[in-house]
Amino acid sequence: MTIEMMLNDPVNSYLIYIPGKNTDVMIGVPHHAPLGVQHLPCESHPTSDENTGIIGYRLSQLLDCPCLIASNYFIDPNKYKSSDYFKKIEEVSPQFLIEIHGHVGQSAHFDIEISSGSLDKSVLSEKFADQLSTEFSRHSSLRNYTISGDFIQIHYKATRSLTINTNQWTAFHIELPYSLRKDENKYLLFCECVKTILVEMLRD
C-alpha cells in the first residue's frame, strides 16, 4: 500500500513514518484524516485536521526530511511522551520540528496561527510568522491570509502539546485554515514557502 493510499484511507488507523536524509528537520502531523473525514476515533481529540498529512508529506519531500503522520488515530499522540508518535520524534531527535495542524475558523484569531508553546518562545514563532507573511506576499493566492505567531494574540497556543513544549528541539505548531488545506495549488505554495524559511534557518 502506498503512502497516498494510506493517507486517503477513511477508515483504518496508521502511524506512518517516512525517512529522509535531512534529520535536522522533521515534519509531524498528529491529527490527519482525508478530506471529507471530519472525525477521529479518539475521544480526547474527536475533530480531525483534514488533509494535513498530505501537506506534511509534500513538505517533507521538498526538504528530504523525516515525516511522521498519525492518520485516523485513536489517541491524541502529541499530548503524551509515552505515545509511539512522541517516541519516534525523540528517536530522530531533530533540531527543528514542524507540526502541521488544521482549524475550521471558529476559534482562531488569525487564518494561520503559529506557536512554539509558550510566551518565552514567542519570539521564535513571531519571527517564523513574519517570514511566512513575507513569502506569502509573493503569491496572489496567499497574500490575503492573516498570519500571527504572537503567543498573546493567537488562540491556538499549543500549551498542552508535549511535542511543542519541550527543549529537546525547537518546535513550531502551525494551524492552517480549511480553505488552504483543501486547495492543492495553495498548499503546495505553502510548502514551498516553509521550505524557503527552513533552508534559511538551517543556514544560520
MDAnalysis code that builds the backbone (N, CA, C; Angstrom):
import MDAnalysis as mda
import numpy as np

u = mda.Universe.empty(612, n_residues=204, atom_resindex=np.repeat(np.arange(204), 3), trajectory=True)
u.add_TopologyAttr("name", ["N", "CA", "C"] * 204)
u.add_TopologyAttr("resid", np.arange(1, 205))
u.add_TopologyAttr("resname", ["MET", "THR", "ILE", "GLU", "MET", "MET", "LEU", "ASN", "ASP", "PRO", "VAL", "ASN", "SER", "TYR", "LEU", "ILE", "TYR", "ILE", "PRO", "GLY", "LYS", "ASN", "THR", "ASP", "VAL", "MET", "ILE", "GLY", "VAL", "PRO", "HIS", "HIS", "ALA", "PRO", "LEU", "GLY", "VAL", "GLN", "HIS", "LEU", "PRO", "CYS", "GLU", "SER", "HIS", "PRO", "THR", "SER", "ASP", "GLU", "ASN", "THR", "GLY", "ILE", "ILE", "GLY", "TYR", "ARG", "LEU", "SER", "GLN", "LEU", "LEU", "ASP", "CYS", "PRO", "CYS", "LEU", "ILE", "ALA", "SER", "ASN", "TYR", "PHE", "ILE", "ASP", "PRO", "ASN", "LYS", "TYR", "LYS", "SER", "SER", "ASP", "TYR", "PHE", "LYS", "LYS", "ILE", "GLU", "GLU", "VAL", "SER", "PRO", "GLN", "PHE", "LEU", "ILE", "GLU", "ILE", "HIS", "GLY", "HIS", "VAL", "GLY", "GLN", "SER", "ALA", "HIS", "PHE", "ASP", "ILE", "GLU", "ILE", "SER", "SER", "GLY", "SER", "LEU", "ASP", "LYS", "SER", "VAL", "LEU", "SER", "GLU", "LYS", "PHE", "ALA", "ASP", "GLN", "LEU", "SER", "THR", "GLU", "PHE", "SER", "ARG", "HIS", "SER", "SER", "LEU", "ARG", "ASN", "TYR", "THR", "ILE", "SER", "GLY", "ASP", "PHE", "ILE", "GLN", "ILE", "HIS", "TYR", "LYS", "ALA", "THR", "ARG", "SER", "LEU", "THR", "ILE", "ASN", "THR", "ASN", "GLN", "TRP", "THR", "ALA", "PHE", "HIS", "ILE", "GLU", "LEU", "PRO", "TYR", "SER", "LEU", "ARG", "LYS", "ASP", "GLU", "ASN", "LYS", "TYR", "LEU", "LEU", "PHE", "CYS", "GLU", "CYS", "VAL", "LYS", "THR", "ILE", "LEU", "VAL", "GLU", "MET", "LEU", "ARG", "ASP"])
u.atoms.positions = np.array([
    [0.849, -1.201, 0.000],
    [0.000, 0.000, 0.000],
    [0.881, 1.247, 0.000],
    [0.589, 2.183, -0.876],
    [1.394, 3.398, -0.966],
    [1.045, 4.362, 0.167],
    [1.921, 5.336, 0.370],
    [1.669, 6.357, 1.388],
    [0.386, 7.120, 1.063],
    [0.204, 7.452, -0.212],
    [-1.003, 8.185, -0.614],
    [-2.268, 7.384, -0.331],
    [-2.214, 6.072, -0.547],
    [-3.378, 5.226, -0.279],
    [-3.706, 5.220, 1.212],
    [-2.679, 5.131, 2.053],
    [-2.915, 5.149, 3.496],
    [-3.482, 6.497, 3.940],
    [-2.945, 7.578, 3.383],
    [-3.405, 8.914, 3.772],
    [-4.836, 9.192, 3.309],
    [-5.286, 8.469, 2.299],
    [-6.646, 8.652, 1.793],
    [-7.613, 7.573, 2.269],
    [-7.151, 6.710, 3.166],
    [-7.999, 5.670, 3.748],
    [-8.889, 6.313, 4.817],
    [-10.212, 6.298, 4.642],
    [-11.095, 6.976, 5.598],
    [-11.439, 6.156, 6.839],
    [-10.926, 4.930, 6.927],
    [-11.367, 4.021, 7.985],
    [-10.250, 3.604, 8.934],
    [-9.169, 3.095, 8.381],
    [-8.125, 2.482, 9.197],
    [-7.181, 3.506, 9.813],
    [-6.588, 3.125, 10.947],
    [-5.622, 3.980, 11.655],
    [-4.205, 3.583, 11.270],
    [-3.355, 4.583, 11.062],
    [-1.957, 4.334, 10.713],
    [-1.055, 5.324, 11.443],
    [0.139, 4.861, 11.783],
    [1.233, 5.768, 12.133],
    [2.265, 5.579, 11.036],
    [2.405, 6.597, 10.208],
    [3.224, 6.495, 9.001],
    [4.519, 7.263, 9.207],
    [5.644, 6.565, 9.066],
    [6.952, 7.221, 9.162],
    [7.628, 7.155, 7.808],
    [8.008, 8.313, 7.295],
    [8.735, 8.405, 6.031],
    [10.115, 8.963, 6.337],
    [11.170, 8.186, 6.159],
    [12.514, 8.682, 6.476],
    [12.983, 9.732, 5.471],
    [14.011, 10.472, 5.850],
    [14.615, 11.462, 4.969],
    [16.060, 11.681, 5.354],
    [16.837, 12.207, 4.435],
    [18.270, 12.404, 4.688],
    [18.541, 13.550, 5.658],
    [17.736, 14.599, 5.584],
    [17.975, 15.799, 6.391],
    [17.279, 15.665, 7.745],
    [17.948, 15.051, 8.694],
    [17.330, 14.807, 10.007],
    [17.417, 16.012, 10.945],
    [17.944, 17.128, 10.462],
    [17.904, 18.358, 11.262],
    [16.480, 18.894, 11.370],
    [15.646, 18.505, 10.404],
    [14.245, 18.935, 10.384],
    [13.356, 17.702, 10.360],
    [12.222, 17.783, 11.060],
    [11.228, 16.713, 10.997],
    [9.845, 17.345, 10.897],
    [8.988, 16.722, 10.101],
    [7.607, 17.168, 9.960],
    [6.716, 16.200, 10.732],
    [5.867, 16.745, 11.594],
    [4.931, 15.925, 12.349],
    [3.495, 16.314, 12.037],
    [2.635, 15.306, 11.949],
    [1.207, 15.537, 11.690],
    [0.412, 14.588, 12.588],
    [-0.088, 15.059, 13.721],
    [-0.711, 14.147, 14.685],
    [-2.200, 13.863, 14.500],
    [-2.906, 14.642, 13.665],
    [-4.372, 14.522, 13.620],
    [-4.918, 14.445, 12.199],
    [-4.196, 13.788, 11.298],
    [-4.627, 13.721, 9.897],
    [-5.847, 12.827, 9.699],
    [-6.680, 13.243, 8.778],
    [-7.712, 12.408, 8.167],
    [-7.897, 12.918, 6.741],
    [-8.382, 12.071, 5.837],
    [-8.591, 12.533, 4.464],
    [-9.642, 13.642, 4.391],
    [-9.602, 14.412, 3.319],
    [-10.644, 15.411, 3.086],
    [-12.014, 14.738, 3.118],
    [-12.940, 15.339, 3.824],
    [-14.276, 14.777, 3.948],
    [-14.487, 13.937, 5.187],
    [-13.394, 13.611, 5.886],
    [-13.487, 12.846, 7.137],
    [-13.225, 13.817, 8.282],
    [-14.272, 14.237, 8.943],
    [-14.167, 15.303, 9.937],
    [-13.914, 14.811, 11.354],
    [-14.022, 13.511, 11.566],
    [-13.914, 12.986, 12.928],
    [-12.840, 11.909, 13.029],
    [-12.186, 11.869, 14.191],
    [-11.198, 10.845, 14.510],
    [-11.782, 9.873, 15.532],
    [-11.306, 8.618, 15.543],
    [-11.762, 7.648, 16.545],
    [-11.045, 7.849, 17.876],
    [-11.068, 9.090, 18.366],
    [-10.311, 9.476, 19.562],
    [-11.201, 10.353, 20.436],
    [-11.513, 9.878, 21.612],
    [-12.432, 10.600, 22.491],
    [-11.878, 11.957, 22.920],
    [-10.571, 12.032, 23.159],
    [-9.980, 13.280, 23.646],
    [-9.695, 14.284, 22.527],
    [-9.695, 13.829, 21.264],
    [-9.497, 14.735, 20.117],
    [-10.363, 14.233, 18.962],
    [-11.678, 14.433, 19.048],
    [-12.583, 13.850, 18.055],
    [-12.601, 14.546, 16.696],
    [-12.090, 15.767, 16.619],
    [-12.114, 16.518, 15.358],
    [-10.808, 16.327, 14.603],
    [-10.914, 15.974, 13.343],
    [-9.707, 15.749, 12.540],
    [-9.161, 17.058, 11.977],
    [-7.907, 17.003, 11.546],
    [-7.274, 18.104, 10.816],
    [-7.166, 17.647, 9.360],
    [-8.262, 17.784, 8.635],
    [-8.357, 17.208, 7.295],
    [-7.207, 17.626, 6.376],
    [-6.630, 16.624, 5.735],
    [-5.622, 16.777, 4.682],
    [-4.257, 17.262, 5.166],
    [-4.069, 17.398, 6.465],
    [-2.764, 17.868, 6.957],
    [-1.648, 16.865, 6.683],
    [-1.987, 15.581, 6.619],
    [-0.971, 14.571, 6.338],
    [-0.391, 14.707, 4.944],
    [-1.254, 14.990, 3.983],
    [-0.790, 15.211, 2.611],
    [0.151, 16.408, 2.564],
    [-0.213, 17.473, 3.265],
    [0.613, 18.685, 3.284],
    [1.958, 18.401, 3.941],
    [1.931, 17.722, 5.080],
    [3.178, 17.378, 5.757],
    [4.070, 16.501, 4.908],
    [3.472, 15.542, 4.225],
    [4.228, 14.638, 3.353],
    [4.871, 15.409, 2.207],
    [4.118, 16.288, 1.567],
    [4.678, 17.080, 0.457],
    [5.820, 17.986, 0.942],
    [5.652, 18.577, 2.109],
    [6.710, 19.427, 2.656],
    [7.965, 18.616, 2.931],
    [7.807, 17.430, 3.473],
    [8.974, 16.589, 3.775],
    [9.691, 16.158, 2.504],
    [8.942, 15.960, 1.419],
    [9.570, 15.611, 0.145],
    [10.442, 16.754, -0.367],
    [9.957, 17.977, -0.213],
    [10.736, 19.134, -0.654],
    [12.036, 19.267, 0.124],
    [11.992, 18.922, 1.408],
    [13.149, 19.087, 2.293],
    [13.994, 17.826, 2.410],
    [13.492, 16.716, 1.880],
    [14.116, 15.398, 2.066],
    [14.392, 15.145, 3.550],
    [13.359, 15.364, 4.351],
    [13.486, 15.195, 5.796],
    [12.467, 14.168, 6.291],
    [12.649, 13.630, 7.489],
    [11.693, 12.666, 8.027],
    [10.317, 13.285, 8.245],
    [9.305, 12.446, 8.104],
    [7.920, 12.873, 8.299],
    [7.177, 11.792, 9.077],
    [6.388, 12.208, 10.045],
    [5.627, 11.279, 10.875],
    [4.166, 11.719, 10.890],
    [3.281, 10.820, 10.463],
    [1.866, 11.161, 10.327],
    [1.008, 10.151, 11.073],
    [0.211, 10.642, 12.012],
    [-0.811, 9.821, 12.656],
    [-2.113, 10.044, 11.896],
    [-2.596, 9.000, 11.244],
    [-3.762, 9.110, 10.372],
    [-4.946, 8.354, 10.963],
    [-6.087, 9.044, 11.074],
    [-7.280, 8.443, 11.697],
    [-6.935, 7.829, 13.046],
    [-6.138, 8.535, 13.835],
    [-5.540, 7.896, 15.009],
    [-6.490, 7.853, 16.197],
    [-6.284, 6.833, 17.012],
    [-7.190, 6.519, 18.127],
    [-6.742, 7.131, 19.448],
    [-5.585, 7.785, 19.464],
    [-5.143, 8.559, 20.629],
    [-4.732, 9.946, 20.147],
    [-4.568, 10.853, 21.092],
    [-4.093, 12.208, 20.788],
    [-2.576, 12.186, 20.980],
    [-1.804, 11.874, 19.949],
    [-0.420, 11.429, 20.140],
    [0.587, 12.486, 20.548],
    [0.287, 13.771, 20.304],
    [1.263, 14.796, 20.680],
    [1.083, 15.284, 22.114],
    [0.183, 14.661, 22.852],
    [-0.071, 15.059, 24.243],
    [0.586, 14.138, 25.265],
    [1.244, 13.064, 24.793],
    [1.813, 12.076, 25.717],
    [3.238, 11.707, 25.311],
    [4.148, 11.792, 26.258],
    [5.524, 11.379, 25.981],
    [5.642, 9.871, 25.795],
    [4.644, 9.143, 26.263],
    [4.654, 7.688, 26.135],
    [4.105, 7.211, 24.791],
    [3.584, 8.123, 23.972],
    [2.986, 7.708, 22.697],
    [4.057, 7.289, 21.694],
    [3.675, 6.411, 20.779],
    [4.601, 5.985, 19.725],
    [5.001, 7.172, 18.852],
    [4.105, 8.121, 18.695],
    [4.373, 9.329, 17.910],
    [5.493, 10.151, 18.558],
    [5.363, 10.428, 19.854],
    [6.386, 11.213, 20.552],
    [7.720, 10.472, 20.553],
    [7.677, 9.171, 20.816],
    [8.915, 8.394, 20.910],
    [9.665, 8.357, 19.582],
    [8.931, 8.356, 18.471],
    [9.595, 8.350, 17.164],
    [10.288, 9.683, 16.905],
    [9.642, 10.775, 17.264],
    [10.290, 12.082, 17.117],
    [11.532, 12.142, 17.998],
    [11.409, 11.634, 19.205],
    [12.533, 11.606, 20.138],
    [13.682, 10.778, 19.580],
    [13.354, 9.695, 18.913],
    [14.375, 8.833, 18.305],
    [15.138, 9.567, 17.206],
    [14.417, 10.301, 16.376],
    [15.063, 11.068, 15.299],
    [15.847, 12.241, 15.873],
    [15.304, 12.866, 16.912],
    [15.933, 13.992, 17.612],
    [16.326, 15.121, 16.653],
    [15.335, 15.726, 15.982],
    [15.644, 16.801, 15.042],
    [16.030, 18.088, 15.758],
    [16.618, 18.995, 15.005],
    [16.864, 20.335, 15.535],
    [15.565, 21.145, 15.508],
    [14.782, 20.958, 14.435],
    [13.514, 21.666, 14.273],
    [12.384, 20.675, 14.009],
    [11.271, 20.849, 14.709],
    [10.057, 20.084, 14.447],
    [8.988, 21.042, 13.929],
    [8.441, 20.733, 12.768],
    [7.326, 21.490, 12.206],
    [6.093, 20.603, 12.313],
    [5.131, 21.018, 13.110],
    [3.931, 20.211, 13.297],
    [2.752, 20.904, 12.621],
    [2.104, 20.180, 11.703],
    [1.036, 20.741, 10.882],
    [-0.327, 20.370, 11.460],
    [-1.153, 21.381, 11.680],
    [-2.500, 21.210, 12.219],
    [-3.498, 21.956, 11.339],
    [-4.785, 21.773, 11.635],
    [-5.819, 22.469, 10.885],
    [-6.935, 22.965, 11.783],
    [-7.543, 24.073, 11.400],
    [-8.695, 24.595, 12.139],
    [-9.785, 24.985, 11.144],
    [-10.996, 25.155, 11.652],
    [-12.129, 25.485, 10.775],
    [-12.568, 26.937, 10.913],
    [-11.795, 27.725, 11.662],
    [-12.015, 29.165, 11.688],
    [-12.924, 29.698, 12.765],
    [-13.540, 28.831, 13.546],
    [-14.499, 29.305, 14.543],
    [-13.821, 29.941, 15.752],
    [-12.640, 29.464, 16.101],
    [-11.954, 29.967, 17.295],
    [-10.692, 30.758, 16.987],
    [-10.086, 30.492, 15.848],
    [-8.812, 31.134, 15.514],
    [-8.970, 32.645, 15.395],
    [-7.966, 33.365, 15.858],
    [-7.959, 34.818, 15.734],
    [-7.313, 35.266, 14.423],
    [-6.577, 34.352, 13.795],
    [-5.904, 34.620, 12.522],
    [-6.102, 33.406, 11.620],
    [-5.953, 33.597, 10.314],
    [-6.093, 32.473, 9.386],
    [-5.052, 31.394, 9.673],
    [-3.829, 31.830, 9.907],
    [-2.737, 30.907, 10.226],
    [-2.122, 31.338, 11.545],
    [-2.075, 30.411, 12.487],
    [-1.510, 30.700, 13.804],
    [-0.325, 29.776, 14.062],
    [0.758, 30.374, 14.526],
    [1.996, 29.632, 14.770],
    [2.403, 29.812, 16.222],
    [2.693, 28.697, 16.886],
    [3.105, 28.758, 18.290],
    [4.303, 27.857, 18.526],
    [5.165, 28.289, 19.419],
    [6.241, 27.431, 19.924],
    [5.942, 26.988, 21.351],
    [4.700, 27.191, 21.783],
    [4.204, 26.581, 23.000],
    [4.211, 27.402, 24.266],
    [4.889, 28.552, 24.258],
    [4.945, 29.353, 25.485],
    [5.261, 30.804, 25.154],
    [4.961, 31.671, 26.110],
    [5.261, 33.090, 25.940],
    [6.761, 33.312, 25.817],
    [7.549, 32.540, 26.548],
    [9.005, 32.677, 26.500],
    [9.563, 32.442, 25.098],
    [8.866, 31.608, 24.320],
    [9.353, 31.266, 22.983],
    [8.595, 32.004, 21.880],
    [7.801, 32.988, 22.279],
    [7.011, 33.730, 21.298],
    [7.890, 34.428, 20.265],
    [9.077, 34.828, 20.663],
    [9.985, 35.493, 19.720],
    [10.294, 34.581, 18.534],
    [10.350, 33.265, 18.777],
    [10.625, 32.309, 17.702],
    [9.439, 32.203, 16.748],
    [8.248, 32.030, 17.320],
    [7.055, 31.877, 16.478],
    [6.702, 33.180, 15.758],
    [6.969, 34.314, 16.393],
    [6.701, 35.596, 15.745],
    [7.621, 35.802, 14.546],
    [8.875, 35.423, 14.693],
    [9.808, 35.542, 13.569],
    [9.386, 34.633, 12.421],
    [8.994, 33.400, 12.757],
    [8.549, 32.464, 11.721],
    [7.323, 33.020, 11.000],
    [6.384, 33.567, 11.761],
    [5.170, 34.136, 11.166],
    [5.498, 35.314, 10.251],
    [6.420, 36.150, 10.666],
    [6.832, 37.288, 9.836],
    [7.458, 36.804, 8.529],
    [8.291, 35.776, 8.635],
    [8.926, 35.230, 7.431],
    [7.886, 34.609, 6.501],
    [6.911, 33.915, 7.087],
    [5.869, 33.300, 6.265],
    [5.010, 34.371, 5.591],
    [4.727, 35.448, 6.297],
    [3.972, 36.560, 5.706],
    [4.713, 37.151, 4.518],
    [6.020, 37.284, 4.661],
    [6.838, 37.804, 3.560],
    [6.773, 36.881, 2.353],
    [6.893, 35.577, 2.592],
    [6.826, 34.612, 1.491],
    [5.438, 34.605, 0.849],
    [4.385, 34.670, 1.671],
    [3.019, 34.680, 1.142],
    [2.756, 35.913, 0.284],
    [3.386, 37.027, 0.618],
    [3.145, 38.275, -0.114],
    [3.582, 38.179, -1.573],
    [4.392, 37.184, -1.892],
    [4.867, 36.995, -3.266],
    [3.843, 36.247, -4.131],
    [2.775, 35.746, -3.515],
    [1.809, 34.912, -4.237],
    [0.401, 35.492, -4.086],
    [-0.236, 35.800, -5.196],
    [-1.552, 36.452, -5.145],
    [-2.604, 35.591, -4.446],
    [-2.488, 34.279, -4.536],
    [-3.491, 33.400, -3.929],
    [-3.310, 33.246, -2.426],
    [-2.165, 33.687, -1.900],
    [-1.868, 33.515, -0.478],
    [-1.785, 34.822, 0.299],
    [-1.573, 35.927, -0.378],
    [-1.190, 37.161, 0.323],
    [-2.278, 37.730, 1.229],
    [-3.521, 37.310, 1.052],
    [-4.591, 37.847, 1.902],
    [-4.810, 37.054, 3.186],
    [-4.099, 35.962, 3.354],
    [-4.214, 35.209, 4.605],
    [-3.539, 35.981, 5.739],
    [-4.223, 36.082, 6.863],
    [-3.622, 36.716, 8.042],
    [-2.818, 35.675, 8.811],
    [-1.663, 36.086, 9.315],
    [-0.728, 35.168, 9.973],
    [-0.213, 35.816, 11.249],
    [-0.162, 35.055, 12.332],
    [0.428, 35.567, 13.570],
    [1.140, 34.454, 14.328],
    [2.244, 34.842, 14.943],
    [2.964, 33.955, 15.848],
    [3.056, 34.551, 17.239],
    [2.261, 35.577, 17.490],
    [2.264, 36.265, 18.783],
    [1.487, 35.430, 19.798],
    [2.198, 34.874, 20.768],
    [1.593, 33.950, 21.728],
    [0.404, 34.568, 22.453],
    [0.464, 35.846, 22.736],
    [-0.628, 36.509, 23.455],
    [-1.865, 36.649, 22.569],
    [-1.673, 36.904, 21.294],
    [-2.799, 37.199, 20.408],
    [-3.460, 35.967, 19.794],
    [-2.711, 34.897, 19.585],
    [-3.282, 33.732, 18.903],
    [-4.181, 32.919, 19.836],
    [-5.070, 32.151, 19.242],
    [-5.936, 31.260, 20.025],
    [-5.272, 29.904, 20.255],
    [-4.673, 29.352, 19.199],
    [-4.089, 28.005, 19.289],
    [-2.651, 28.096, 19.796],
    [-2.507, 28.067, 21.107],
    [-1.211, 28.283, 21.751],
    [-0.390, 27.001, 21.910],
    [-1.025, 25.840, 21.796],
    [-0.339, 24.542, 21.899],
    [0.344, 24.336, 23.247],
    [-0.252, 24.847, 24.300],
    [0.374, 24.729, 25.625],
    [0.345, 23.303, 26.161],
    [-0.591, 22.479, 25.680],
    [-0.680, 21.098, 26.159],
    [0.031, 20.105, 25.250],
    [0.581, 20.580, 24.159],
    [1.258, 19.688, 23.214],
    [2.695, 19.446, 23.667],
    [2.972, 18.232, 24.103],
    [4.299, 17.935, 24.649],
    [5.366, 17.865, 23.564],
    [4.963, 17.647, 22.322],
    [5.927, 17.698, 21.226],
    [6.362, 19.129, 20.937],
    [5.553, 20.092, 21.375],
    [5.864, 21.508, 21.174],
    [6.530, 22.085, 22.417],
    [6.004, 21.755, 23.587],
    [6.553, 22.255, 24.854],
    [7.682, 21.362, 25.341],
    [8.824, 21.520, 24.736],
    [9.991, 20.731, 25.085],
    [11.235, 21.516, 24.706],
    [12.327, 21.212, 25.366],
    [13.616, 21.797, 24.993],
    [14.476, 20.803, 24.225],
    [13.875, 19.679, 23.838],
    [14.622, 18.667, 23.089],
    [14.839, 19.085, 21.638],
    [13.971, 19.957, 21.141],
    [14.078, 20.501, 19.782],
    [13.318, 21.825, 19.751],
    [13.515, 22.594, 18.700],
    [12.758, 23.833, 18.507],
    [11.531, 23.502, 17.675],
    [10.360, 23.786, 18.230],
    [9.122, 23.336, 17.590],
    [8.245, 24.499, 17.143],
    [7.550, 24.262, 16.036],
    [6.582, 25.228, 15.516],
    [5.272, 24.498, 15.228],
    [4.237, 24.886, 15.948],
    [2.888, 24.335, 15.809],
    [2.139, 25.266, 14.862],
    [1.824, 24.780, 13.658],
    [1.241, 25.625, 12.619],
    [-0.197, 25.198, 12.345],
    [-1.134, 26.098, 12.614],
    [-2.562, 25.861, 12.377],
    [-2.960, 26.476, 11.033],
    [-3.494, 25.637, 10.154],
    [-3.873, 26.080, 8.816],
    [-5.390, 26.057, 8.628],
    [-5.935, 27.029, 7.895],
    [-7.379, 27.054, 7.644],
    [-7.777, 26.025, 6.588],
    [-9.041, 25.663, 6.605],
    [-9.547, 24.655, 5.669],
    [-9.384, 25.105, 4.219],
    [-9.585, 26.384, 3.956],
    [-9.506, 26.880, 2.577],
    [-8.135, 26.645, 1.959],
    [-7.094, 26.656, 2.767],
    [-5.748, 26.372, 2.273],
    [-5.516, 24.871, 2.184],
    [-5.998, 24.141, 3.171],
    [-5.756, 22.690, 3.218],
    [-6.452, 21.930, 2.092],
    [-7.566, 22.443, 1.612],
    [-8.320, 21.722, 0.577],
    [-7.856, 22.060, -0.837],
    [-7.081, 23.111, -0.994],
    [-6.690, 23.617, -2.311],
    [-5.245, 23.218, -2.604],
    [-5.071, 22.295, -3.531],
    [-3.729, 21.769, -3.804],
    [-2.758, 22.858, -4.231],
    [-3.184, 23.758, -5.082],
    [-2.288, 24.830, -5.523],
    [-1.816, 25.678, -4.346],
    [-2.737, 25.975, -3.425],
    [-2.383, 26.798, -2.267],
    [-1.468, 26.054, -1.306],
    [-1.796, 24.801, -0.997],
    [-0.957, 24.132, -0.003],
    [0.417, 23.756, -0.548],
    [0.520, 23.563, -1.858],
    [1.850, 23.326, -2.420],
    [2.696, 24.599, -2.371],
    [2.072, 25.747, -2.602],
    [2.785, 27.018, -2.445],
    [3.189, 27.233, -0.988],
    [2.284, 26.898, -0.058],
    [2.614, 26.970, 1.369],
    [3.859, 26.139, 1.668],
    [3.923, 24.938, 1.141],
    [5.082, 24.071, 1.372],
    [6.366, 24.700, 0.837],
    [6.284, 25.304, -0.326],
    [7.457, 25.977, -0.896],
    [7.901, 27.132, 0.000],
    [6.942, 27.872, 0.536],
    [7.259, 28.995, 1.421],
    [7.950, 28.512, 2.692],
    [7.424, 27.458, 3.290],
    [8.017, 26.931, 4.520],
    [9.400, 26.353, 4.240],
    [9.558, 25.712, 3.099],
    [10.879, 25.193, 2.726],
    [11.904, 26.327, 2.680],
    [11.545, 27.432, 2.063],
    [12.453, 28.581, 1.962],
    [12.879, 29.066, 3.346],
    [11.915, 29.143, 4.267],
    [12.202, 29.598, 5.627],
    [13.137, 28.635, 6.341],
    [12.860, 27.339, 6.222],
    [13.661, 26.342, 6.934],
    [15.076, 26.241, 6.383],
    [15.218, 26.350, 5.084],
    [16.562, 26.334, 4.492],
    [17.388, 27.492, 5.044],
    [16.760, 28.654, 5.172],
    [17.447, 29.821, 5.736],
    [17.781, 29.604, 7.208],
    [16.855, 29.018, 7.959],
    [17.093, 28.755, 9.379],
    [18.258, 27.790, 9.571],
    [18.327, 26.769, 8.745],
    [19.406, 25.785, 8.854],
    [20.744, 26.393, 8.460],
    [20.704, 27.333, 7.526],
    [21.936, 28.007, 7.103],
    [22.495, 28.863, 8.232],
    [21.578, 29.474, 9.017],
    [22.001, 30.313, 10.141],
    [22.566, 29.461, 11.265],
])
